[in-house]
Amino acid sequence: MNLGLVILTVYLLVLLGIALYAAKQDKKNIKDFATGGGLGIFILTLTFSATYHSAYAFMGAGGFAYNNGIGWWCNGLWTVLPGVLFWVWGRRFWFIGKRYGYLSVSDYASDVYRSKTVGVLVTLITMVFTIPYVAIQAIGCSYIFQTISGGMLSYTAGALIFFAIMIILVFLGGMKGVAITDAAQGVFMFVGLLGGSLWVILANFPSVAEAYQAAFSHTPELFTLPGPKGVVTPQDWVSRWVVITFGMMMFPQVTLRFFAGKNLNVMKWSAVFSSIYLTMIYVFTPCVGMIGRILMPDIAAPDTIFPELLLKYTPAVFAALIISGALAAAMSTGDSQLHATSTMLATDVYKKYINKKADENAMYNVAKVGVIIIGLASVVFALARPTALADLLVLSNGGVAVLVPAVIGGLYWKRATREAAIASIVIGELLMITMTFILKAAPFGLSGAFWSMMISLVIFVGVSLVTKPQEHTKQVIDSINDFFAEDEEPAQAPQKNLALD
């Protein structure tokens, strides 16, 4: 039997064992399914970091460096700012989650603006654009299964296995189960990406420095900007880091973790450690991608360069273990995405618009059904074999990035209005779709996703200035400001549920 498949099977069985352990602690209610009942620093750091990273870490990142060279490091802002935003934005969401009983950002948006329309828009957009993002994980897993099995498993089989494992992981334990398995996978992917990358480099060159020198001698244009294909222009760099950094923070699998910390001290240190984790994990990635031009110049799919180099230049057992780390990167994001979107389906769609009298048990069951529906849609998307992972990442982030002005505006700006939120989201989304799919336009070299986000911000500010602000928005923001001004103990944050007028 294929050794790689044996190791992969053992890895998956261990994961399922962890999920079974978490399932015993599951209280079978929607609140614990959504937030995990309060996570500590270690678990929250790793579930946020592992969720933020995806199959792109092992697959797309190396492929991007292979194609475009050292300009990949322009992506550094993607890795530092998330931790900063997790604290700056996340602590405010954490407080209002305690104060008003919110379980999701959509729940918050509909209440702070006193508008069900805003809540519906946030729910629909995040769910729709999460599907291609889950598809990234399915695509990554399919490549992994193909590679590690030596072609014994097809792309389709890999996608279906991914789907089955994701369903089981989320079904078993809700947020706590997902968080614990994420933590285990987060450790594994950190060690795997760093250790595997370094082994590949040192198996072929005396040092990392000499590997870079060899890559420079072979393909010097990899060390220039905008790179051999002219991709990494200043405009492209700005487009990518703005859209991906801010857009990523709007995905439900990330925003749900704003509400999951046990207290503010946990939030603070998780933000610090996640920035360190997210940055360090990529230290050797550009080098591996660029020496791939020397070692495998004719590779058919550059996104698979890292696992292919592992299989070729490291012992089979080690390669299989590290490639399992790639699977961890994909699954830790995939299970979190399915969990988050299914939670939104139960709390923001079913409870509010289908069965307003639904109890905790009913919403819990609807969330589990949602896992199947959204997971199946994502796998169908993956089987269509869309564009490269890096491009798909920008596309999915662009779809949710237009939510930033409305969602964050309600945390800080007392003049923010429901009319402004609706206008900025609707017009921004229409612009993103038109510029990306119809016109395929990038004015001044900046992506359509970037322009739609900026125009959405202008619309949000402009409409807010000419419409009447709501008293409730002021009250929510005042409660946030007062709480942090007084520097109260997090555990003392009062809990209160407010219904819409």
Disulfide bonds with the S-S distance in Angstrom:
none
